[in-house]
Amino acid sequence: MTKVKISGFPAEPFSRVAVVMQGVEGFCAMPRLIRFIIVRMAIGFLIGSVVGSIVWTTGFAESAGSLGGVGGYVAQGLFIFAFGDTIALGYLGTALMMESD
């Protein structure tokens, strides 16, 4: 079996995979796709977290203030996370839809 060097990876652990996948278009494009997904999810989560923090601090969700202590912090974290992950998935979906490549 011939060893095939994939850019960025050592030849030994991936030699069998590279020989099997040799000639399959898109094999080397997968890391680019994963980077695209991670970057878009991170940007969307950052935007959503900022919006969630602004909504929380403006007093939109005052009912969680009565929880007091740790419960208030947990409620705040869940509220911000809920905004963050929702906006992240929306941002990723929009980016995938708008991608022209």
Stockholm file with secondary structure:
# STOCKHOLM 1.0

chainA/1-101         MTKVKISGFPAEPFSRVAVVMQGVEGFCAMPRLIRFIIVRMAIGFLIGSVVGSIVWTTGFAESAGSLGGVGGYVAQGLFIFAFGDTIALGYLGTALMMESD
#=GR chainA/1-101 SS CCCCCCTTSCHHHHHHHHHHHTTCTTTTTHHHHHHHHHHHHHHHHHHHHHHHHHHHHTTTTGGGGGGCHHHHHHHHHHHHHHHHHHHHHHHHHHHHHHCCC
#=GC SS_cons         CCCCCCTTSCHHHHHHHHHHHTTCTTTTTHHHHHHHHHHHHHHHHHHHHHHHHHHHHTTTTGGGGGGCHHHHHHHHHHHHHHHHHHHHHHHHHHHHHHCCC
//
